[in-house]
């Protein structure tokens, strides 16, 4: 408890950073209360574009949460000693990411009582029900595992939970992909490659973000750990771009108008960003992690979801432009996630200074 309290305080710059995050979250709460009062009409969404920035950001953060497996699996199953200091960061990042993802679902529902309907009236045939169940279970797993990792050497029950958490991490983003890939009326998403592409992008963005956070917090993860994270990031980004190109081939070589119609200038721009990020990663540029993170945040968080609605199955083109209210709430949830990451990483950093976690047997 003392470590957690100490994580809330620091240098003057740290206090200003925390104050800015608190202010952004408070402003977002006020905007959400306005949206709750007046409805989703305050957003840029409509009947034709029913999912927008909120669902896009939800999808992106589920991927970041699932990426914890890229450090948990090598450390616990393959005994990669180099990840001894970074595995706890992966679990902390997963906790913050799941919280952010659930917050985006919360604001997208319009009214908070609708979330209770999922719990009080569960529908096993609904993929959204299973997605929320998987996310909350994954959150609980990572909270338990992170707390246990801070307490000392992994016990037998801890290792059993770790073995459960690895396929669970894969499942949360697979189920999220199924939310889109199972919609027959949306050809842009109707592809068996959706789940593999989601996982590939997740396994690229997670290591990229961990590298960036280690730099920002000046966290000593070890040079070899960072090198291996860059390697995982590069391989995963290569797979992601390859799968995206396969989608382009299928859409245009088939000659089916409904397939190619969803490729707008924004879609091409997003693809160009991913290709540029991959080039930087292959070239071992220092800026590659930032480029990979930014390109995938744009692709999955901004472009992917609206592109599936435009044009509609009837061919109608309804532009989607997020409103200031929508952008403000999105920024607030990002800041809430950043606030949680800051505190959790400070806890991990404090623990790292006291003692290094034991290597798994």
C-alpha positions as CSV (number, residue, x, y, z in Angstrom):
1,X,0.0,0.0,0.0
2,X,2.9,2.3,0.7
3,X,4.4,1.6,-2.7
4,X,1.1,2.5,-4.3
5,X,0.9,5.7,-2.3
6,X,4.4,6.7,-3.3
7,X,3.6,6.1,-7.0
8,X,1.1,9.0,-6.8
9,X,3.9,11.4,-6.0
10,X,7.2,12.4,-7.6
11,X,9.1,15.4,-9.0
12,X,7.4,18.6,-10.0
13,X,7.2,17.5,-13.7
14,X,5.6,14.2,-12.5
15,X,3.0,16.1,-10.4
16,X,2.2,18.3,-13.4
17,X,1.8,15.3,-15.6
18,X,-0.6,13.6,-13.1
19,X,-2.5,16.9,-12.7
20,X,-3.0,17.2,-16.5
21,X,-4.2,13.6,-16.7
22,X,-6.7,14.2,-13.9
23,X,-8.0,17.4,-15.5
24,X,-8.5,15.6,-18.9
25,X,-10.4,12.8,-17.2
26,X,-12.6,15.2,-15.3
27,X,-13.4,17.1,-18.5
28,X,-14.2,13.9,-20.2
29,X,-16.6,12.9,-17.4
30,X,-18.4,16.2,-17.9
31,X,-18.7,15.6,-21.6
32,X,-19.9,12.0,-21.0
33,X,-22.6,13.3,-18.6
34,X,-23.7,15.7,-21.4
35,X,-23.8,12.7,-23.8
36,X,-25.7,10.6,-21.3
37,X,-28.3,13.4,-21.0
38,X,-28.8,14.2,-24.7
39,X,-27.9,10.9,-26.2
40,X,-25.5,9.6,-28.9
41,X,-26.8,12.3,-31.2
42,X,-24.0,14.4,-29.9
43,X,-21.5,12.0,-31.6
44,X,-20.8,11.7,-35.4
45,X,-22.5,8.3,-35.5
46,X,-25.8,7.7,-37.3
47,X,-28.1,5.0,-38.4
48,X,-25.8,4.1,-41.3
49,X,-22.6,4.3,-39.2
50,X,-23.6,2.8,-35.9
51,X,-20.0,2.1,-34.7
52,X,-17.4,4.8,-34.7
53,X,-14.4,6.0,-32.8
54,X,-15.5,4.4,-29.5
55,X,-15.7,0.9,-30.9
56,X,-12.5,1.5,-32.9
57,X,-10.6,2.5,-29.8
58,X,-12.1,-0.5,-27.9
59,X,-10.8,-2.8,-30.6
60,X,-7.3,-1.2,-30.4
61,X,-7.0,-1.5,-26.7
62,X,-8.2,-5.1,-26.6
63,X,-5.2,-5.8,-28.9
64,X,-2.8,-3.9,-26.6
65,X,-4.2,-6.0,-23.7
66,X,-3.7,-9.3,-25.6
67,X,-0.1,-8.4,-26.4
68,X,0.9,-9.2,-22.9
69,X,1.3,-12.8,-24.1
70,X,4.4,-11.7,-26.1
71,X,6.3,-11.4,-22.8
72,X,4.4,-13.8,-20.6
73,X,4.8,-16.8,-22.9
74,X,8.5,-16.5,-23.5
75,X,9.3,-15.8,-19.9
76,X,7.2,-18.5,-18.2
77,X,7.1,-21.2,-20.9
78,X,10.5,-20.9,-22.5
79,X,12.4,-19.4,-19.5
80,X,13.7,-16.3,-21.3
81,X,15.7,-14.7,-18.5
82,X,16.0,-11.5,-20.5
83,X,12.3,-10.8,-19.9
84,X,12.7,-11.0,-16.1
85,X,12.2,-7.2,-15.7
86,X,9.7,-6.6,-18.5
87,X,7.1,-9.4,-17.8
88,X,5.6,-7.5,-15.0
89,X,5.3,-4.4,-17.3
90,X,3.3,-6.5,-19.8
91,X,0.9,-7.6,-17.1
92,X,0.5,-4.0,-15.8
93,X,-0.1,-2.7,-19.4
94,X,-2.7,-5.5,-19.9
95,X,-4.6,-4.3,-16.8
96,X,-4.7,-0.6,-18.0
97,X,-5.6,-1.6,-21.5
98,X,-8.6,-3.8,-20.5
99,X,-9.9,-1.0,-18.2
100,X,-9.6,1.5,-21.2
101,X,-11.3,-1.0,-23.5
102,X,-14.2,-1.5,-21.1
103,X,-14.6,2.2,-20.7
104,X,-15.0,2.6,-24.4
105,X,-17.8,0.0,-24.4
106,X,-19.4,1.8,-21.5
107,X,-19.5,5.2,-23.3
108,X,-20.6,3.6,-26.6
109,X,-23.7,2.0,-25.0
110,X,-25.1,5.5,-24.4
111,X,-26.6,4.7,-21.1
112,X,-24.8,2.9,-18.3
113,X,-27.8,0.8,-17.4
114,X,-27.5,-1.0,-20.7
115,X,-24.3,-2.6,-19.5
116,X,-26.3,-4.2,-16.7
117,X,-28.6,-5.8,-19.3
118,X,-25.6,-7.8,-20.5
119,X,-25.1,-9.2,-17.0
120,X,-28.7,-9.5,-15.9
121,X,-30.0,-10.9,-19.2
122,X,-27.1,-12.8,-20.7
123,X,-27.4,-14.0,-24.3
124,X,-25.0,-16.9,-25.0
125,X,-25.7,-16.4,-28.8
126,X,-24.2,-12.9,-28.6
127,X,-20.5,-12.5,-29.3
128,X,-20.6,-9.2,-27.4
129,X,-21.6,-11.1,-24.3
130,X,-18.7,-13.5,-24.7
131,X,-16.3,-10.7,-25.4
132,X,-17.2,-8.8,-22.2
133,X,-17.0,-12.1,-20.3
134,X,-13.5,-12.8,-21.8
135,X,-12.3,-9.3,-21.1
136,X,-13.4,-9.2,-17.4
137,X,-11.9,-12.6,-16.9
138,X,-8.7,-11.6,-18.4
139,X,-8.6,-8.4,-16.3
140,X,-9.0,-10.5,-13.1
141,X,-6.3,-12.9,-14.2
142,X,-3.8,-10.1,-14.8
143,X,-4.6,-8.4,-11.5
144,X,-4.0,-11.7,-9.6
145,X,-0.8,-12.5,-11.6
146,X,0.6,-8.9,-11.3
147,X,-0.1,-8.9,-7.5
148,X,1.5,-12.3,-7.1
149,X,4.6,-11.3,-9.2
150,X,5.1,-8.3,-6.8
151,X,4.8,-10.6,-3.8
152,X,7.7,-12.9,-4.6
153,X,8.6,-16.2,-6.4
154,X,5.8,-17.8,-8.5
155,X,3.9,-20.5,-6.6
156,X,2.4,-23.6,-8.2
157,X,-1.1,-22.0,-8.4
158,X,0.4,-18.9,-9.9
159,X,2.0,-20.9,-12.7
160,X,-1.3,-22.7,-13.4
161,X,-3.0,-19.3,-13.8
162,X,-0.2,-18.2,-16.1
163,X,-0.9,-21.2,-18.4
164,X,-4.6,-20.3,-18.4
165,X,-3.8,-16.6,-19.2
166,X,-1.8,-17.4,-22.4
167,X,-4.7,-18.9,-24.5
168,X,-7.1,-16.5,-22.8
169,X,-5.0,-13.5,-24.1
170,X,-5.4,-15.0,-27.6
171,X,-9.1,-15.5,-27.1
172,X,-10.0,-12.0,-26.2
173,X,-8.8,-10.6,-29.5
174,X,-10.1,-13.5,-31.5
175,X,-13.6,-13.0,-30.1
176,X,-13.3,-9.3,-30.9
177,X,-12.4,-10.1,-34.5
178,X,-15.4,-12.5,-34.6
179,X,-17.7,-9.5,-33.8
180,X,-16.9,-8.1,-37.2
181,X,-16.0,-11.2,-39.3
182,X,-19.4,-12.7,-38.6
183,X,-21.4,-9.9,-40.1
184,X,-22.4,-11.1,-43.6
185,X,-23.6,-7.7,-44.7
186,X,-20.2,-6.1,-44.2
187,X,-17.8,-7.4,-46.9
188,X,-14.9,-5.3,-45.6
189,X,-14.9,-7.4,-42.4
190,X,-16.3,-10.7,-43.7
191,X,-13.0,-12.5,-43.9
192,X,-11.3,-15.5,-42.2
193,X,-8.1,-13.4,-42.0
194,X,-9.6,-10.9,-39.6
195,X,-8.7,-12.8,-36.4
196,X,-5.1,-13.6,-37.6
197,X,-4.6,-10.0,-38.6
198,X,-5.9,-8.7,-35.3
199,X,-3.5,-11.0,-33.4
200,X,-0.6,-10.0,-35.6
201,X,-1.3,-6.3,-35.1
202,X,-1.7,-6.9,-31.4
203,X,1.7,-8.7,-31.1
204,X,3.3,-5.8,-33.0
205,X,1.7,-2.9,-31.1
206,X,2.3,-4.3,-27.6
207,X,6.1,-4.7,-27.8
208,X,6.3,-1.3,-29.5
209,X,4.4,0.3,-26.7
210,X,6.5,-1.5,-24.0
211,X,9.6,-0.1,-25.6
212,X,8.2,3.4,-25.7
213,X,7.1,3.2,-22.1
214,X,10.5,1.9,-20.9
215,X,12.0,4.9,-22.6
216,X,9.5,7.3,-21.2
217,X,9.8,6.0,-17.6
218,X,13.6,5.3,-18.0
219,X,12.8,1.8,-16.9
220,X,15.8,-0.5,-17.0
221,X,14.4,-3.5,-18.8
222,X,17.8,-4.6,-20.2
223,X,19.2,-4.1,-23.7
224,X,18.6,-7.8,-24.7
225,X,15.0,-7.6,-23.6
226,X,14.4,-4.5,-25.7
227,X,16.2,-6.1,-28.6
228,X,13.9,-9.1,-28.4
229,X,10.9,-6.9,-28.1
230,X,11.9,-5.1,-31.3
231,X,12.3,-8.5,-33.0
232,X,8.8,-9.7,-32.0
233,X,7.4,-6.3,-33.1
234,X,9.1,-6.5,-36.5
235,X,8.0,-10.1,-37.2
236,X,4.4,-9.4,-36.1
237,X,4.2,-6.2,-38.1
238,X,5.5,-8.1,-41.2
239,X,2.7,-10.6,-40.8
240,X,0.1,-7.9,-40.3
241,X,1.1,-6.0,-43.4
242,X,1.2,-9.3,-45.4
243,X,-2.4,-10.1,-44.3
244,X,-3.5,-6.6,-45.2
245,X,-2.1,-7.0,-48.7
246,X,-3.9,-10.3,-49.0
247,X,-7.1,-8.5,-48.3
248,X,-6.3,-5.9,-51.0
249,X,-5.6,-8.6,-53.5
250,X,-8.9,-10.5,-52.7
251,X,-11.0,-7.3,-52.9
252,X,-9.7,-6.0,-56.2
253,X,-8.8,-9.2,-58.1
254,X,-12.2,-10.7,-57.5
255,X,-13.8,-7.7,-59.2
256,X,-16.7,-7.7,-56.8
257,X,-17.7,-4.0,-56.4
258,X,-18.9,-4.4,-52.8
259,X,-15.4,-5.6,-51.8
260,X,-13.4,-2.7,-53.3
261,X,-15.9,0.1,-52.4
262,X,-14.8,0.1,-48.8
263,X,-11.2,1.2,-49.7
264,X,-11.4,4.9,-49.3
265,X,-8.5,7.4,-49.3
266,X,-8.3,7.0,-45.5
267,X,-7.9,3.3,-45.9
268,X,-5.1,3.7,-48.3
269,X,-3.5,6.3,-46.1
270,X,-3.7,4.0,-43.1
271,X,-2.1,1.2,-45.2
272,X,0.7,3.5,-46.3
273,X,1.4,4.4,-42.6
274,X,1.7,0.7,-41.8
275,X,4.0,0.0,-44.7
276,X,6.2,3.0,-43.7
277,X,6.3,1.7,-40.1
278,X,7.3,-1.7,-41.3
279,X,10.1,-0.2,-43.4
280,X,11.4,1.6,-40.3
281,X,11.2,-1.6,-38.3
282,X,13.1,-3.6,-40.9
283,X,15.7,-0.8,-41.0
284,X,16.1,-1.0,-37.2
285,X,15.3,2.7,-36.9
286,X,15.0,4.2,-33.4
287,X,11.7,5.6,-34.4
288,X,10.2,2.3,-35.5
289,X,8.3,1.5,-32.2
290,X,6.6,4.9,-32.3
291,X,5.8,4.5,-36.0
292,X,4.4,1.0,-35.5
293,X,2.3,2.1,-32.5
294,X,0.9,5.2,-34.3
295,X,0.2,3.4,-37.6
296,X,-1.8,0.6,-35.8
297,X,-3.6,3.1,-33.6
298,X,-4.8,4.8,-36.8
299,X,-5.6,1.6,-38.6
300,X,-7.5,-0.3,-35.9
301,X,-8.6,2.6,-33.7
302,X,-9.8,5.1,-36.4
303,X,-10.1,3.7,-39.9
304,X,-11.1,0.0,-39.7
305,X,-14.6,0.3,-38.0
306,X,-16.1,3.2,-40.0
307,X,-14.7,1.8,-43.3
308,X,-16.9,-1.3,-42.8
309,X,-20.0,0.9,-42.7
310,X,-19.2,3.1,-45.7
311,X,-20.8,2.5,-48.1
312,X,-23.8,0.7,-46.6
313,X,-25.1,-2.6,-48.0
314,X,-27.5,-0.5,-50.1
315,X,-24.7,1.6,-51.5
316,X,-25.4,4.7,-49.5
317,X,-22.3,6.8,-48.5
318,X,-22.9,8.5,-45.1
319,X,-19.8,10.4,-44.0
320,X,-18.6,9.9,-40.5
321,X,-16.8,12.8,-38.7
322,X,-16.3,12.5,-34.9
323,X,-17.6,15.5,-33.0
324,X,-15.8,17.5,-30.4
325,X,-17.8,15.7,-27.6
326,X,-16.7,12.3,-29.0
327,X,-13.1,13.4,-29.4
328,X,-13.1,14.8,-25.8
329,X,-14.4,11.6,-24.3
330,X,-11.9,9.5,-26.3
331,X,-9.1,11.7,-25.1
332,X,-10.3,11.4,-21.5
333,X,-10.3,7.6,-21.7
334,X,-6.8,7.6,-23.2
335,X,-5.7,9.8,-20.3
336,X,-7.4,7.5,-17.8
337,X,-5.4,4.6,-19.3
338,X,-2.2,6.7,-19.2
339,X,-2.9,7.6,-15.5
340,X,-3.3,3.9,-14.7
341,X,-0.2,2.9,-16.6
342,X,1.8,5.7,-14.9
343,X,0.9,4.5,-11.4
344,X,1.3,0.8,-12.2
345,X,4.6,1.3,-13.9
346,X,5.9,3.3,-10.9
347,X,4.9,0.4,-8.7
348,X,6.7,-2.0,-11.0
349,X,9.7,0.3,-11.0
350,X,9.8,0.5,-7.2
351,X,9.6,-3.3,-7.0
352,X,12.4,-3.6,-9.6
353,X,14.7,-1.4,-7.4
354,X,14.0,-3.5,-4.3
355,X,14.6,-6.9,-5.9
356,X,14.6,-8.6,-9.2
357,X,11.8,-11.2,-9.7
358,X,12.9,-14.8,-9.5
359,X,13.4,-16.6,-12.7
360,X,10.7,-19.3,-13.3
361,X,11.7,-22.8,-12.6
